[in-house]
Amino acid sequence: MNQQQFRVLYREFLFRMVDLEVLSVEGDIKQLLGQFGGMLVFFSAMVALGAMFFDPRKMTPARATAAIWQVEHFLIATTMLVMGLFAVLSWDSTFPDRRDVLVLAPLPVRPRTVFLAKAAALGAALGLTVAALNGLPAVTWGLFLFPPPGSGLLGPFRTVAAYWISALAAGAFIFCSVLAVQGLAGQLPRAWYLRLSAVLQIVVFSVFLSNYFLEPSLSSPPAFAAPQAQHLLARLPTYWFLGLFQALNGSVTPGVTAAAWRAVLGLLVAALAACATYLLAYLRTLRKIVEEPDIVPMARGGTWLPRFGTPLDTAVVQFSIRTLLRSRQHRIILAFYLGIGFGILALMAQVIREDQRRTHAAMADQTNVALILASIVMLAAWVMGTRAIFALPVELRANWIFRMVSLGGAPACLRAGRRALLAMSVAPLFVIAAAVYLCLWPWRMVLGHMVVLGLLGAVVCEVCLQNFQKLPFTCSYLPGKSRVHMAIMGLYPLIAYVGLGVYWEWKALADPLLYGEIVAALLAALTLARWRAVKLAKSEQAAVTFEESMPPMIQTLGLRFDPTMQG
């Protein structure tokens, strides 16, 4: 009986790594997890494909070795980043929730069985994530390019084994570190823990992204052997596990052994801390879930918000703002998009720096272009992240309140959604950017850029609201309909156009004629995007959607009998 209970609970916990409350009634969690796994496999295939175009024979031995070390560090660092993001996104599913406790407590199920099933589900998720991300690169790069010269016939197999050990150890180190932080926070009262969790998630998320994009490049044998780089190697865990892989792969480079021992000790400390804190927090959380409420009334009343137009517009915008302030899950997803924008910004800033070195451009021009770039990239990330969380409901059973109200059709909902998107994404960034630019630029230059930034934000909002016939945070979400992988593939040409547009705007701030052309083009794009969004909302097929449904299995051709066509 215990084995059967374990299998049932293990399967249930494994497929509930994502909160089920954000899914449609007809949605399948397997489809959502399959989409996430497909993204990892797609990235893995792209990295594996790069091995076909890498030819070390066209390089000097030192340069080829440095390039291979960089690929190894990239794969290990990416594994640690993905595992960190997975640990942050599955934060709320680490411990059983109130429903689990209320359902399982009356049943003849031992707490030990529940704990082991939850721990096994976390371990399986760790292994599956690492396997999906590193499966193909371990075969292509590990078998043909990573083995050191003179390793013999069994060298490639030793390299593959060393790579898998290092990748799993790196992922386990990050996951155990996050679990230890969560376990320490779990010792607090539950109300404090719930409030602190949102802050911890965003902080941990920011630390992972900052470390991934901003850490210095030390992935080469001379860097590991350099005495002046040892203090950096001792503080960057990604290089610990690169050293572990090199040590297991038979490298004799100075500094590798010390980095490998740091990886082993770091993994042991993180694992012991995670086991101790998680077990203590687990035992305390089960009792606190039942004894203490998750939500308590505010002593000073609700947050005052201004009016945003009609009663419907005001209700929708205020409801959306308060939802974002209260929901930890939606804030984490928004932070995920902002983190992607930060990563893109870091990459583009490096491109600008390299361009400045080649062209010997002025440092002031480089700084100002980077400031403009930062506002535009973060604007796009903020708007798209807010639009993404609009589709995720807070409570599916609560949308009957909006169904009972006369909403005025899809055009009225579109107007309310537009104002909510502008208030929650464009307005905050507009205020932050204006405050920063007023400290650095003349007021006329700030005014010119703010006009361009406001028009660009309005255009992005209109594009994101095309065919959006829902109320924010109230309608169900059907997994698998979002084409996230296609959006990621489309980022590459978009980055090039954004970089070109930044240079144009910087020149236009000093050229009134070019500035007028840019403003006219943005006004035309805004008019066209709004006209199309309103047209779709006023069409005969447009209706406010509260429940997503799967497409019918039988598709009709739409053919009708017309008597006038006889004969």
Buried (B, 14 or more C-beta within 10 A) or exposed (E): EEEEBBEEBBEEBBBBBBBBBBBBEEBBBEBBBEBBBBBBBBBBBEBBEEBEEBEEEEBEEEEBBBBBBBBBBBBBBBBBBBBBBBBBBBBBBBBBBEEBBEEBEEEEBEEEBBBBBBBBBBEBBBEBBBBBBBBBBBBBBBBEBBBBEEBEEEBBEBBBBBBBBBBBBBBBBBBBBBBBBBBBBBEBEBBEBBEEBBEBBBEBBBEBBBBBBEBEEBBBBBBBEBEEBBEBBEEBBBBBBBBBBBBBBBBEBEBBBBBBBBBBEBBEBBBEBBBEBBEBBBEBBBEBBEEEEEEEEEEEEEEEEEEBEBEBBBBBBBBBBBBBEEBBBBBBBBBBBBBBBBBBBBEBBEEBEEBBEEEEEEEEBBEBBBBBBBBBBBBBBBBBBBBBBBBBBBEBEEBEEBEEEEBEBBBBBBBBBBBBBBBBBBEEBBEEBBEBBBEEBEEEBBEBBBBBBBBBBBBBBBBBBEEBBBBBBBBBBBBBBBEEBEEEEEEEEEBEEBBEBBBBBBEBBEEEEBBEEBBEEBEEBBEEBBEBBBEBBEEEEBEBBBEBEEEEEEEEEEEEEEEEEEE
